[in-house]
Amino acid sequence: MLPLGLRLLEGRPALLGSALADNPAAAIVPIGVPLMAGPGTISLVVAEAPSAWTGRRLVSLVIGAIAMGLYLFLQFTPRLRGWLGQTRERVLQRLMGLLITAVAVQILVNGLKGCFPILA
């Protein structure tokens, strides 16, 4: 995660392999992939699911609404990309790189504090 964030901050392409970099059709959504429904999100929903069926139905309805919203957002991204233009897209790319790098550094710091309590 840290190398990807640093690549985005430097303005380099997010694609890491030379075969992927040569293919303009290859795409990656660095901030969306790990945050949409990662293992932590799924574990939290399973662990905190209400025991009553009405609560479970409500949670399922919310998950479905979020999934539909994400689907619609991702369907409109080509139009959004055209509206943003190349300069604004690069600015957003660097901001996302900064965000990814900050999250990666925070995870690293938390891990070091856990391993070496004297650092805390």
Phi and psi restraints in degrees (range 20) as a CNS / XPLOR table:
assign (resid 1 and name C) (resid 2 and name N)
       (resid 2 and name CA) (resid 2 and name C) 1.0 -63.9 20.0 2
assign (resid 2 and name N) (resid 2 and name CA)
       (resid 2 and name C) (resid 3 and name N) 1.0 -46.3 20.0 2
assign (resid 2 and name C) (resid 3 and name N)
       (resid 3 and name CA) (resid 3 and name C) 1.0 -61.6 20.0 2
assign (resid 3 and name N) (resid 3 and name CA)
       (resid 3 and name C) (resid 4 and name N) 1.0 -35.7 20.0 2
assign (resid 3 and name C) (resid 4 and name N)
       (resid 4 and name CA) (resid 4 and name C) 1.0 -64.7 20.0 2
assign (resid 4 and name N) (resid 4 and name CA)
       (resid 4 and name C) (resid 5 and name N) 1.0 -45.2 20.0 2
assign (resid 4 and name C) (resid 5 and name N)
       (resid 5 and name CA) (resid 5 and name C) 1.0 -61.4 20.0 2
assign (resid 5 and name N) (resid 5 and name CA)
       (resid 5 and name C) (resid 6 and name N) 1.0 -41.0 20.0 2
assign (resid 5 and name C) (resid 6 and name N)
       (resid 6 and name CA) (resid 6 and name C) 1.0 -67.1 20.0 2
assign (resid 6 and name N) (resid 6 and name CA)
       (resid 6 and name C) (resid 7 and name N) 1.0 -37.3 20.0 2
assign (resid 6 and name C) (resid 7 and name N)
       (resid 7 and name CA) (resid 7 and name C) 1.0 -61.7 20.0 2
assign (resid 7 and name N) (resid 7 and name CA)
       (resid 7 and name C) (resid 8 and name N) 1.0 -42.7 20.0 2
assign (resid 7 and name C) (resid 8 and name N)
       (resid 8 and name CA) (resid 8 and name C) 1.0 -67.0 20.0 2
assign (resid 8 and name N) (resid 8 and name CA)
       (resid 8 and name C) (resid 9 and name N) 1.0 -38.5 20.0 2
assign (resid 8 and name C) (resid 9 and name N)
       (resid 9 and name CA) (resid 9 and name C) 1.0 -63.1 20.0 2
assign (resid 9 and name N) (resid 9 and name CA)
       (resid 9 and name C) (resid 10 and name N) 1.0 -36.0 20.0 2
assign (resid 9 and name C) (resid 10 and name N)
       (resid 10 and name CA) (resid 10 and name C) 1.0 -80.1 20.0 2
assign (resid 10 and name N) (resid 10 and name CA)
       (resid 10 and name C) (resid 11 and name N) 1.0 -6.2 20.0 2
assign (resid 10 and name C) (resid 11 and name N)
       (resid 11 and name CA) (resid 11 and name C) 1.0 84.3 20.0 2
assign (resid 11 and name N) (resid 11 and name CA)
       (resid 11 and name C) (resid 12 and name N) 1.0 11.0 20.0 2
assign (resid 11 and name C) (resid 12 and name N)
       (resid 12 and name CA) (resid 12 and name C) 1.0 -84.6 20.0 2
assign (resid 12 and name N) (resid 12 and name CA)
       (resid 12 and name C) (resid 13 and name N) 1.0 161.5 20.0 2
assign (resid 12 and name C) (resid 13 and name N)
       (resid 13 and name CA) (resid 13 and name C) 1.0 -64.4 20.0 2
assign (resid 13 and name N) (resid 13 and name CA)
       (resid 13 and name C) (resid 14 and name N) 1.0 150.2 20.0 2
assign (resid 13 and name C) (resid 14 and name N)
       (resid 14 and name CA) (resid 14 and name C) 1.0 -76.4 20.0 2
assign (resid 14 and name N) (resid 14 and name CA)
       (resid 14 and name C) (resid 15 and name N) 1.0 -17.6 20.0 2
assign (resid 14 and name C) (resid 15 and name N)
       (resid 15 and name CA) (resid 15 and name C) 1.0 -72.8 20.0 2
assign (resid 15 and name N) (resid 15 and name CA)
       (resid 15 and name C) (resid 16 and name N) 1.0 129.5 20.0 2
assign (resid 15 and name C) (resid 16 and name N)
       (resid 16 and name CA) (resid 16 and name C) 1.0 -94.8 20.0 2
assign (resid 16 and name N) (resid 16 and name CA)
       (resid 16 and name C) (resid 17 and name N) 1.0 -28.1 20.0 2
assign (resid 16 and name C) (resid 17 and name N)
       (resid 17 and name CA) (resid 17 and name C) 1.0 -90.9 20.0 2
assign (resid 17 and name N) (resid 17 and name CA)
       (resid 17 and name C) (resid 18 and name N) 1.0 148.4 20.0 2
assign (resid 17 and name C) (resid 18 and name N)
       (resid 18 and name CA) (resid 18 and name C) 1.0 -66.7 20.0 2
assign (resid 18 and name N) (resid 18 and name CA)
       (resid 18 and name C) (resid 19 and name N) 1.0 -33.6 20.0 2
assign (resid 18 and name C) (resid 19 and name N)
       (resid 19 and name CA) (resid 19 and name C) 1.0 -66.6 20.0 2
assign (resid 19 and name N) (resid 19 and name CA)
       (resid 19 and name C) (resid 20 and name N) 1.0 -36.9 20.0 2
assign (resid 19 and name C) (resid 20 and name N)
       (resid 20 and name CA) (resid 20 and name C) 1.0 -72.3 20.0 2
assign (resid 20 and name N) (resid 20 and name CA)
       (resid 20 and name C) (resid 21 and name N) 1.0 -36.7 20.0 2
assign (resid 20 and name C) (resid 21 and name N)
       (resid 21 and name CA) (resid 21 and name C) 1.0 -67.3 20.0 2
assign (resid 21 and name N) (resid 21 and name CA)
       (resid 21 and name C) (resid 22 and name N) 1.0 -29.0 20.0 2
assign (resid 21 and name C) (resid 22 and name N)
       (resid 22 and name CA) (resid 22 and name C) 1.0 -77.7 20.0 2
assign (resid 22 and name N) (resid 22 and name CA)
       (resid 22 and name C) (resid 23 and name N) 1.0 -17.9 20.0 2
assign (resid 22 and name C) (resid 23 and name N)
       (resid 23 and name CA) (resid 23 and name C) 1.0 -98.3 20.0 2
assign (resid 23 and name N) (resid 23 and name CA)
       (resid 23 and name C) (resid 24 and name N) 1.0 108.2 20.0 2
assign (resid 23 and name C) (resid 24 and name N)
       (resid 24 and name CA) (resid 24 and name C) 1.0 -69.5 20.0 2
assign (resid 24 and name N) (resid 24 and name CA)
       (resid 24 and name C) (resid 25 and name N) 1.0 -18.1 20.0 2
assign (resid 24 and name C) (resid 25 and name N)
       (resid 25 and name CA) (resid 25 and name C) 1.0 -79.0 20.0 2
assign (resid 25 and name N) (resid 25 and name CA)
       (resid 25 and name C) (resid 26 and name N) 1.0 -18.2 20.0 2
assign (resid 25 and name C) (resid 26 and name N)
       (resid 26 and name CA) (resid 26 and name C) 1.0 -71.3 20.0 2
assign (resid 26 and name N) (resid 26 and name CA)
       (resid 26 and name C) (resid 27 and name N) 1.0 136.5 20.0 2
assign (resid 26 and name C) (resid 27 and name N)
       (resid 27 and name CA) (resid 27 and name C) 1.0 -139.1 20.0 2
assign (resid 27 and name N) (resid 27 and name CA)
       (resid 27 and name C) (resid 28 and name N) 1.0 156.4 20.0 2
assign (resid 27 and name C) (resid 28 and name N)
       (resid 28 and name CA) (resid 28 and name C) 1.0 -141.4 20.0 2
assign (resid 28 and name N) (resid 28 and name CA)
       (resid 28 and name C) (resid 29 and name N) 1.0 141.3 20.0 2
assign (resid 28 and name C) (resid 29 and name N)
       (resid 29 and name CA) (resid 29 and name C) 1.0 -112.7 20.0 2
assign (resid 29 and name N) (resid 29 and name CA)
       (resid 29 and name C) (resid 30 and name N) 1.0 89.2 20.0 2
assign (resid 29 and name C) (resid 30 and name N)
       (resid 30 and name CA) (resid 30 and name C) 1.0 -65.4 20.0 2
assign (resid 30 and name N) (resid 30 and name CA)
       (resid 30 and name C) (resid 31 and name N) 1.0 -34.0 20.0 2
assign (resid 30 and name C) (resid 31 and name N)
       (resid 31 and name CA) (resid 31 and name C) 1.0 -87.6 20.0 2
assign (resid 31 and name N) (resid 31 and name CA)
       (resid 31 and name C) (resid 32 and name N) 1.0 -25.6 20.0 2
assign (resid 31 and name C) (resid 32 and name N)
       (resid 32 and name CA) (resid 32 and name C) 1.0 -81.2 20.0 2
assign (resid 32 and name N) (resid 32 and name CA)
       (resid 32 and name C) (resid 33 and name N) 1.0 -36.4 20.0 2
assign (resid 32 and name C) (resid 33 and name N)
       (resid 33 and name CA) (resid 33 and name C) 1.0 -62.4 20.0 2
assign (resid 33 and name N) (resid 33 and name CA)
       (resid 33 and name C) (resid 34 and name N) 1.0 -52.0 20.0 2
assign (resid 33 and name C) (resid 34 and name N)
       (resid 34 and name CA) (resid 34 and name C) 1.0 -76.2 20.0 2
assign (resid 34 and name N) (resid 34 and name CA)
       (resid 34 and name C) (resid 35 and name N) 1.0 -18.9 20.0 2
assign (resid 34 and name C) (resid 35 and name N)
       (resid 35 and name CA) (resid 35 and name C) 1.0 -101.1 20.0 2
assign (resid 35 and name N) (resid 35 and name CA)
       (resid 35 and name C) (resid 36 and name N) 1.0 -12.3 20.0 2
assign (resid 35 and name C) (resid 36 and name N)
       (resid 36 and name CA) (resid 36 and name C) 1.0 -68.7 20.0 2
assign (resid 36 and name N) (resid 36 and name CA)
       (resid 36 and name C) (resid 37 and name N) 1.0 -56.1 20.0 2
assign (resid 36 and name C) (resid 37 and name N)
       (resid 37 and name CA) (resid 37 and name C) 1.0 -154.2 20.0 2
assign (resid 37 and name N) (resid 37 and name CA)
       (resid 37 and name C) (resid 38 and name N) 1.0 70.9 20.0 2
assign (resid 37 and name C) (resid 38 and name N)
       (resid 38 and name CA) (resid 38 and name C) 1.0 -83.1 20.0 2
assign (resid 38 and name N) (resid 38 and name CA)
       (resid 38 and name C) (resid 39 and name N) 1.0 -179.9 20.0 2
assign (resid 38 and name C) (resid 39 and name N)
       (resid 39 and name CA) (resid 39 and name C) 1.0 -63.1 20.0 2
assign (resid 39 and name N) (resid 39 and name CA)
       (resid 39 and name C) (resid 40 and name N) 1.0 -32.2 20.0 2
assign (resid 39 and name C) (resid 40 and name N)
       (resid 40 and name CA) (resid 40 and name C) 1.0 -66.3 20.0 2
assign (resid 40 and name N) (resid 40 and name CA)
       (resid 40 and name C) (resid 41 and name N) 1.0 -41.9 20.0 2
assign (resid 40 and name C) (resid 41 and name N)
       (resid 41 and name CA) (resid 41 and name C) 1.0 -64.4 20.0 2
assign (resid 41 and name N) (resid 41 and name CA)
       (resid 41 and name C) (resid 42 and name N) 1.0 -46.0 20.0 2
assign (resid 41 and name C) (resid 42 and name N)
       (resid 42 and name CA) (resid 42 and name C) 1.0 -63.6 20.0 2
assign (resid 42 and name N) (resid 42 and name CA)
       (resid 42 and name C) (resid 43 and name N) 1.0 -43.3 20.0 2
assign (resid 42 and name C) (resid 43 and name N)
       (resid 43 and name CA) (resid 43 and name C) 1.0 -62.1 20.0 2
assign (resid 43 and name N) (resid 43 and name CA)
       (resid 43 and name C) (resid 44 and name N) 1.0 -41.6 20.0 2
assign (resid 43 and name C) (resid 44 and name N)
       (resid 44 and name CA) (resid 44 and name C) 1.0 -63.4 20.0 2
assign (resid 44 and name N) (resid 44 and name CA)
       (resid 44 and name C) (resid 45 and name N) 1.0 -43.5 20.0 2
assign (resid 44 and name C) (resid 45 and name N)
       (resid 45 and name CA) (resid 45 and name C) 1.0 -65.6 20.0 2
assign (resid 45 and name N) (resid 45 and name CA)
       (resid 45 and name C) (resid 46 and name N) 1.0 -41.4 20.0 2
assign (resid 45 and name C) (resid 46 and name N)
       (resid 46 and name CA) (resid 46 and name C) 1.0 -67.2 20.0 2
assign (resid 46 and name N) (resid 46 and name CA)
       (resid 46 and name C) (resid 47 and name N) 1.0 -43.8 20.0 2
assign (resid 46 and name C) (resid 47 and name N)
       (resid 47 and name CA) (resid 47 and name C) 1.0 -70.1 20.0 2
assign (resid 47 and name N) (resid 47 and name CA)
       (resid 47 and name C) (resid 48 and name N) 1.0 -35.7 20.0 2
assign (resid 47 and name C) (resid 48 and name N)
       (resid 48 and name CA) (resid 48 and name C) 1.0 -99.9 20.0 2
assign (resid 48 and name N) (resid 48 and name CA)
       (resid 48 and name C) (resid 49 and name N) 1.0 12.1 20.0 2
assign (resid 48 and name C) (resid 49 and name N)
       (resid 49 and name CA) (resid 49 and name C) 1.0 -67.0 20.0 2
assign (resid 49 and name N) (resid 49 and name CA)
       (resid 49 and name C) (resid 50 and name N) 1.0 137.6 20.0 2
assign (resid 49 and name C) (resid 50 and name N)
       (resid 50 and name CA) (resid 50 and name C) 1.0 -67.6 20.0 2
assign (resid 50 and name N) (resid 50 and name CA)
       (resid 50 and name C) (resid 51 and name N) 1.0 153.7 20.0 2
assign (resid 50 and name C) (resid 51 and name N)
       (resid 51 and name CA) (resid 51 and name C) 1.0 -80.2 20.0 2
assign (resid 51 and name N) (resid 51 and name CA)
       (resid 51 and name C) (resid 52 and name N) 1.0 -26.9 20.0 2
assign (resid 51 and name C) (resid 52 and name N)
       (resid 52 and name CA) (resid 52 and name C) 1.0 -76.1 20.0 2
assign (resid 52 and name N) (resid 52 and name CA)
       (resid 52 and name C) (resid 53 and name N) 1.0 145.8 20.0 2
assign (resid 52 and name C) (resid 53 and name N)
       (resid 53 and name CA) (resid 53 and name C) 1.0 -65.4 20.0 2
assign (resid 53 and name N) (resid 53 and name CA)
       (resid 53 and name C) (resid 54 and name N) 1.0 -32.2 20.0 2
assign (resid 53 and name C) (resid 54 and name N)
       (resid 54 and name CA) (resid 54 and name C) 1.0 -65.7 20.0 2
assign (resid 54 and name N) (resid 54 and name CA)
       (resid 54 and name C) (resid 55 and name N) 1.0 -39.2 20.0 2
assign (resid 54 and name C) (resid 55 and name N)
       (resid 55 and name CA) (resid 55 and name C) 1.0 -66.2 20.0 2
assign (resid 55 and name N) (resid 55 and name CA)
       (resid 55 and name C) (resid 56 and name N) 1.0 -39.2 20.0 2
assign (resid 55 and name C) (resid 56 and name N)
       (resid 56 and name CA) (resid 56 and name C) 1.0 -66.1 20.0 2
assign (resid 56 and name N) (resid 56 and name CA)
       (resid 56 and name C) (resid 57 and name N) 1.0 -38.3 20.0 2
assign (resid 56 and name C) (resid 57 and name N)
       (resid 57 and name CA) (resid 57 and name C) 1.0 -64.9 20.0 2
assign (resid 57 and name N) (resid 57 and name CA)
       (resid 57 and name C) (resid 58 and name N) 1.0 -40.2 20.0 2
assign (resid 57 and name C) (resid 58 and name N)
       (resid 58 and name CA) (resid 58 and name C) 1.0 -64.4 20.0 2
assign (resid 58 and name N) (resid 58 and name CA)
       (resid 58 and name C) (resid 59 and name N) 1.0 -43.0 20.0 2
assign (resid 58 and name C) (resid 59 and name N)
       (resid 59 and name CA) (resid 59 and name C) 1.0 -62.0 20.0 2
assign (resid 59 and name N) (resid 59 and name CA)
       (resid 59 and name C) (resid 60 and name N) 1.0 -42.3 20.0 2
assign (resid 59 and name C) (resid 60 and name N)
       (resid 60 and name CA) (resid 60 and name C) 1.0 -63.2 20.0 2
assign (resid 60 and name N) (resid 60 and name CA)
       (resid 60 and name C) (resid 61 and name N) 1.0 -38.9 20.0 2
assign (resid 60 and name C) (resid 61 and name N)
       (resid 61 and name CA) (resid 61 and name C) 1.0 -65.3 20.0 2
assign (resid 61 and name N) (resid 61 and name CA)
       (resid 61 and name C) (resid 62 and name N) 1.0 -42.0 20.0 2
assign (resid 61 and name C) (resid 62 and name N)
       (resid 62 and name CA) (resid 62 and name C) 1.0 -64.6 20.0 2
assign (resid 62 and name N) (resid 62 and name CA)
       (resid 62 and name C) (resid 63 and name N) 1.0 -43.6 20.0 2
assign (resid 62 and name C) (resid 63 and name N)
       (resid 63 and name CA) (resid 63 and name C) 1.0 -60.9 20.0 2
assign (resid 63 and name N) (resid 63 and name CA)
       (resid 63 and name C) (resid 64 and name N) 1.0 -42.8 20.0 2
assign (resid 63 and name C) (resid 64 and name N)
       (resid 64 and name CA) (resid 64 and name C) 1.0 -63.2 20.0 2
assign (resid 64 and name N) (resid 64 and name CA)
       (resid 64 and name C) (resid 65 and name N) 1.0 -41.0 20.0 2
assign (resid 64 and name C) (resid 65 and name N)
       (resid 65 and name CA) (resid 65 and name C) 1.0 -65.6 20.0 2
assign (resid 65 and name N) (resid 65 and name CA)
       (resid 65 and name C) (resid 66 and name N) 1.0 -41.2 20.0 2
assign (resid 65 and name C) (resid 66 and name N)
       (resid 66 and name CA) (resid 66 and name C) 1.0 -65.4 20.0 2
assign (resid 66 and name N) (resid 66 and name CA)
       (resid 66 and name C) (resid 67 and name N) 1.0 -41.7 20.0 2
assign (resid 66 and name C) (resid 67 and name N)
       (resid 67 and name CA) (resid 67 and name C) 1.0 -62.2 20.0 2
assign (resid 67 and name N) (resid 67 and name CA)
       (resid 67 and name C) (resid 68 and name N) 1.0 -40.9 20.0 2
assign (resid 67 and name C) (resid 68 and name N)
       (resid 68 and name CA) (resid 68 and name C) 1.0 -67.0 20.0 2
assign (resid 68 and name N) (resid 68 and name CA)
       (resid 68 and name C) (resid 69 and name N) 1.0 -41.3 20.0 2
assign (resid 68 and name C) (resid 69 and name N)
       (resid 69 and name CA) (resid 69 and name C) 1.0 -61.6 20.0 2
assign (resid 69 and name N) (resid 69 and name CA)
       (resid 69 and name C) (resid 70 and name N) 1.0 -43.5 20.0 2
assign (resid 69 and name C) (resid 70 and name N)
       (resid 70 and name CA) (resid 70 and name C) 1.0 -63.8 20.0 2
assign (resid 70 and name N) (resid 70 and name CA)
       (resid 70 and name C) (resid 71 and name N) 1.0 -40.5 20.0 2
assign (resid 70 and name C) (resid 71 and name N)
       (resid 71 and name CA) (resid 71 and name C) 1.0 -60.7 20.0 2
assign (resid 71 and name N) (resid 71 and name CA)
       (resid 71 and name C) (resid 72 and name N) 1.0 -47.0 20.0 2
assign (resid 71 and name C) (resid 72 and name N)
       (resid 72 and name CA) (resid 72 and name C) 1.0 -64.2 20.0 2
assign (resid 72 and name N) (resid 72 and name CA)
       (resid 72 and name C) (resid 73 and name N) 1.0 -41.6 20.0 2
assign (resid 72 and name C) (resid 73 and name N)
       (resid 73 and name CA) (resid 73 and name C) 1.0 -60.8 20.0 2
assign (resid 73 and name N) (resid 73 and name CA)
       (resid 73 and name C) (resid 74 and name N) 1.0 -45.0 20.0 2
assign (resid 73 and name C) (resid 74 and name N)
       (resid 74 and name CA) (resid 74 and name C) 1.0 -69.1 20.0 2
assign (resid 74 and name N) (resid 74 and name CA)
       (resid 74 and name C) (resid 75 and name N) 1.0 -27.5 20.0 2
assign (resid 74 and name C) (resid 75 and name N)
       (resid 75 and name CA) (resid 75 and name C) 1.0 -69.9 20.0 2
assign (resid 75 and name N) (resid 75 and name CA)
       (resid 75 and name C) (resid 76 and name N) 1.0 -29.8 20.0 2
assign (resid 75 and name C) (resid 76 and name N)
       (resid 76 and name CA) (resid 76 and name C) 1.0 -93.6 20.0 2
assign (resid 76 and name N) (resid 76 and name CA)
       (resid 76 and name C) (resid 77 and name N) 1.0 1.6 20.0 2
assign (resid 76 and name C) (resid 77 and name N)
       (resid 77 and name CA) (resid 77 and name C) 1.0 -63.9 20.0 2
assign (resid 77 and name N) (resid 77 and name CA)
       (resid 77 and name C) (resid 78 and name N) 1.0 -34.6 20.0 2
assign (resid 77 and name C) (resid 78 and name N)
       (resid 78 and name CA) (resid 78 and name C) 1.0 -60.8 20.0 2
assign (resid 78 and name N) (resid 78 and name CA)
       (resid 78 and name C) (resid 79 and name N) 1.0 -40.0 20.0 2
assign (resid 78 and name C) (resid 79 and name N)
       (resid 79 and name CA) (resid 79 and name C) 1.0 -66.2 20.0 2
assign (resid 79 and name N) (resid 79 and name CA)
       (resid 79 and name C) (resid 80 and name N) 1.0 -41.2 20.0 2
assign (resid 79 and name C) (resid 80 and name N)
       (resid 80 and name CA) (resid 80 and name C) 1.0 -63.0 20.0 2
assign (resid 80 and name N) (resid 80 and name CA)
       (resid 80 and name C) (resid 81 and name N) 1.0 -40.7 20.0 2
assign (resid 80 and name C) (resid 81 and name N)
       (resid 81 and name CA) (resid 81 and name C) 1.0 -63.6 20.0 2
assign (resid 81 and name N) (resid 81 and name CA)
       (resid 81 and name C) (resid 82 and name N) 1.0 -40.8 20.0 2
assign (resid 81 and name C) (resid 82 and name N)
       (resid 82 and name CA) (resid 82 and name C) 1.0 -66.4 20.0 2
assign (resid 82 and name N) (resid 82 and name CA)
       (resid 82 and name C) (resid 83 and name N) 1.0 -36.7 20.0 2
assign (resid 82 and name C) (resid 83 and name N)
       (resid 83 and name CA) (resid 83 and name C) 1.0 -70.1 20.0 2
assign (resid 83 and name N) (resid 83 and name CA)
       (resid 83 and name C) (resid 84 and name N) 1.0 -37.8 20.0 2
assign (resid 83 and name C) (resid 84 and name N)
       (resid 84 and name CA) (resid 84 and name C) 1.0 -66.3 20.0 2
assign (resid 84 and name N) (resid 84 and name CA)
       (resid 84 and name C) (resid 85 and name N) 1.0 -43.0 20.0 2
assign (resid 84 and name C) (resid 85 and name N)
       (resid 85 and name CA) (resid 85 and name C) 1.0 85.8 20.0 2
assign (resid 85 and name N) (resid 85 and name CA)
       (resid 85 and name C) (resid 86 and name N) 1.0 168.9 20.0 2
assign (resid 85 and name C) (resid 86 and name N)
       (resid 86 and name CA) (resid 86 and name C) 1.0 -69.0 20.0 2
assign (resid 86 and name N) (resid 86 and name CA)
       (resid 86 and name C) (resid 87 and name N) 1.0 -39.4 20.0 2
assign (resid 86 and name C) (resid 87 and name N)
       (resid 87 and name CA) (resid 87 and name C) 1.0 -66.9 20.0 2
assign (resid 87 and name N) (resid 87 and name CA)
       (resid 87 and name C) (resid 88 and name N) 1.0 -48.7 20.0 2
assign (resid 87 and name C) (resid 88 and name N)
       (resid 88 and name CA) (resid 88 and name C) 1.0 -64.7 20.0 2
assign (resid 88 and name N) (resid 88 and name CA)
       (resid 88 and name C) (resid 89 and name N) 1.0 -34.6 20.0 2
assign (resid 88 and name C) (resid 89 and name N)
       (resid 89 and name CA) (resid 89 and name C) 1.0 -63.7 20.0 2
assign (resid 89 and name N) (resid 89 and name CA)
       (resid 89 and name C) (resid 90 and name N) 1.0 -40.7 20.0 2
assign (resid 89 and name C) (resid 90 and name N)
       (resid 90 and name CA) (resid 90 and name C) 1.0 -66.8 20.0 2
assign (resid 90 and name N) (resid 90 and name CA)
       (resid 90 and name C) (resid 91 and name N) 1.0 -37.5 20.0 2
assign (resid 90 and name C) (resid 91 and name N)
       (resid 91 and name CA) (resid 91 and name C) 1.0 -62.9 20.0 2
assign (resid 91 and name N) (resid 91 and name CA)
       (resid 91 and name C) (resid 92 and name N) 1.0 -46.7 20.0 2
assign (resid 91 and name C) (resid 92 and name N)
       (resid 92 and name CA) (resid 92 and name C) 1.0 -62.8 20.0 2
assign (resid 92 and name N) (resid 92 and name CA)
       (resid 92 and name C) (resid 93 and name N) 1.0 -37.3 20.0 2
assign (resid 92 and name C) (resid 93 and name N)
       (resid 93 and name CA) (resid 93 and name C) 1.0 -60.9 20.0 2
assign (resid 93 and name N) (resid 93 and name CA)
       (resid 93 and name C) (resid 94 and name N) 1.0 -43.5 20.0 2
assign (resid 93 and name C) (resid 94 and name N)
       (resid 94 and name CA) (resid 94 and name C) 1.0 -70.6 20.0 2
assign (resid 94 and name N) (resid 94 and name CA)
       (resid 94 and name C) (resid 95 and name N) 1.0 -36.2 20.0 2
assign (resid 94 and name C) (resid 95 and name N)
       (resid 95 and name CA) (resid 95 and name C) 1.0 -64.2 20.0 2
assign (resid 95 and name N) (resid 95 and name CA)
       (resid 95 and name C) (resid 96 and name N) 1.0 -41.1 20.0 2
assign (resid 95 and name C) (resid 96 and name N)
       (resid 96 and name CA) (resid 96 and name C) 1.0 -65.7 20.0 2
assign (resid 96 and name N) (resid 96 and name CA)
       (resid 96 and name C) (resid 97 and name N) 1.0 -37.0 20.0 2
assign (resid 96 and name C) (resid 97 and name N)
       (resid 97 and name CA) (resid 97 and name C) 1.0 -62.0 20.0 2
assign (resid 97 and name N) (resid 97 and name CA)
       (resid 97 and name C) (resid 98 and name N) 1.0 -40.3 20.0 2
assign (resid 97 and name C) (resid 98 and name N)
       (resid 98 and name CA) (resid 98 and name C) 1.0 -64.3 20.0 2
assign (resid 98 and name N) (resid 98 and name CA)
       (resid 98 and name C) (resid 99 and name N) 1.0 -43.3 20.0 2
assign (resid 98 and name C) (resid 99 and name N)
       (resid 99 and name CA) (resid 99 and name C) 1.0 -63.7 20.0 2
assign (resid 99 and name N) (resid 99 and name CA)
       (resid 99 and name C) (resid 100 and name N) 1.0 -46.4 20.0 2
assign (resid 99 and name C) (resid 100 and name N)
       (resid 100 and name CA) (resid 100 and name C) 1.0 -62.4 20.0 2
assign (resid 100 and name N) (resid 100 and name CA)
       (resid 100 and name C) (resid 101 and name N) 1.0 -42.7 20.0 2
assign (resid 100 and name C) (resid 101 and name N)
       (resid 101 and name CA) (resid 101 and name C) 1.0 -64.5 20.0 2
assign (resid 101 and name N) (resid 101 and name CA)
       (resid 101 and name C) (resid 102 and name N) 1.0 -41.7 20.0 2
assign (resid 101 and name C) (resid 102 and name N)
       (resid 102 and name CA) (resid 102 and name C) 1.0 -63.1 20.0 2
assign (resid 102 and name N) (resid 102 and name CA)
       (resid 102 and name C) (resid 103 and name N) 1.0 -42.1 20.0 2
assign (resid 102 and name C) (resid 103 and name N)
       (resid 103 and name CA) (resid 103 and name C) 1.0 -64.6 20.0 2
assign (resid 103 and name N) (resid 103 and name CA)
       (resid 103 and name C) (resid 104 and name N) 1.0 -42.6 20.0 2
assign (resid 103 and name C) (resid 104 and name N)
       (resid 104 and name CA) (resid 104 and name C) 1.0 -63.8 20.0 2
assign (resid 104 and name N) (resid 104 and name CA)
       (resid 104 and name C) (resid 105 and name N) 1.0 -42.2 20.0 2
assign (resid 104 and name C) (resid 105 and name N)
       (resid 105 and name CA) (resid 105 and name C) 1.0 -66.4 20.0 2
assign (resid 105 and name N) (resid 105 and name CA)
       (resid 105 and name C) (resid 106 and name N) 1.0 -39.9 20.0 2
assign (resid 105 and name C) (resid 106 and name N)
       (resid 106 and name CA) (resid 106 and name C) 1.0 -64.2 20.0 2
assign (resid 106 and name N) (resid 106 and name CA)
       (resid 106 and name C) (resid 107 and name N) 1.0 -40.6 20.0 2
assign (resid 106 and name C) (resid 107 and name N)
       (resid 107 and name CA) (resid 107 and name C) 1.0 -62.2 20.0 2
assign (resid 107 and name N) (resid 107 and name CA)
       (resid 107 and name C) (resid 108 and name N) 1.0 -41.6 20.0 2
assign (resid 107 and name C) (resid 108 and name N)
       (resid 108 and name CA) (resid 108 and name C) 1.0 -63.3 20.0 2
assign (resid 108 and name N) (resid 108 and name CA)
       (resid 108 and name C) (resid 109 and name N) 1.0 -45.3 20.0 2
assign (resid 108 and name C) (resid 109 and name N)
       (resid 109 and name CA) (resid 109 and name C) 1.0 -62.7 20.0 2
assign (resid 109 and name N) (resid 109 and name CA)
       (resid 109 and name C) (resid 110 and name N) 1.0 -44.2 20.0 2
assign (resid 109 and name C) (resid 110 and name N)
       (resid 110 and name CA) (resid 110 and name C) 1.0 -62.4 20.0 2
assign (resid 110 and name N) (resid 110 and name CA)
       (resid 110 and name C) (resid 111 and name N) 1.0 -39.3 20.0 2
assign (resid 110 and name C) (resid 111 and name N)
       (resid 111 and name CA) (resid 111 and name C) 1.0 -65.2 20.0 2
assign (resid 111 and name N) (resid 111 and name CA)
       (resid 111 and name C) (resid 112 and name N) 1.0 -41.6 20.0 2
assign (resid 111 and name C) (resid 112 and name N)
       (resid 112 and name CA) (resid 112 and name C) 1.0 -65.7 20.0 2
assign (resid 112 and name N) (resid 112 and name CA)
       (resid 112 and name C) (resid 113 and name N) 1.0 -39.0 20.0 2
assign (resid 112 and name C) (resid 113 and name N)
       (resid 113 and name CA) (resid 113 and name C) 1.0 -64.3 20.0 2
assign (resid 113 and name N) (resid 113 and name CA)
       (resid 113 and name C) (resid 114 and name N) 1.0 -36.4 20.0 2
assign (resid 113 and name C) (resid 114 and name N)
       (resid 114 and name CA) (resid 114 and name C) 1.0 -69.2 20.0 2
assign (resid 114 and name N) (resid 114 and name CA)
       (resid 114 and name C) (resid 115 and name N) 1.0 -38.9 20.0 2
assign (resid 114 and name C) (resid 115 and name N)
       (resid 115 and name CA) (resid 115 and name C) 1.0 -77.2 20.0 2
assign (resid 115 and name N) (resid 115 and name CA)
       (resid 115 and name C) (resid 116 and name N) 1.0 -36.1 20.0 2
assign (resid 115 and name C) (resid 116 and name N)
       (resid 116 and name CA) (resid 116 and name C) 1.0 -125.8 20.0 2
assign (resid 116 and name N) (resid 116 and name CA)
       (resid 116 and name C) (resid 117 and name N) 1.0 86.6 20.0 2
assign (resid 116 and name C) (resid 117 and name N)
       (resid 117 and name CA) (resid 117 and name C) 1.0 -60.3 20.0 2
assign (resid 117 and name N) (resid 117 and name CA)
       (resid 117 and name C) (resid 118 and name N) 1.0 -20.2 20.0 2
assign (resid 117 and name C) (resid 118 and name N)
       (resid 118 and name CA) (resid 118 and name C) 1.0 -67.1 20.0 2
assign (resid 118 and name N) (resid 118 and name CA)
       (resid 118 and name C) (resid 119 and name N) 1.0 -21.3 20.0 2
assign (resid 118 and name C) (resid 119 and name N)
       (resid 119 and name CA) (resid 119 and name C) 1.0 -73.6 20.0 2
assign (resid 119 and name N) (resid 119 and name CA)
       (resid 119 and name C) (resid 120 and name N) 1.0 -24.1 20.0 2
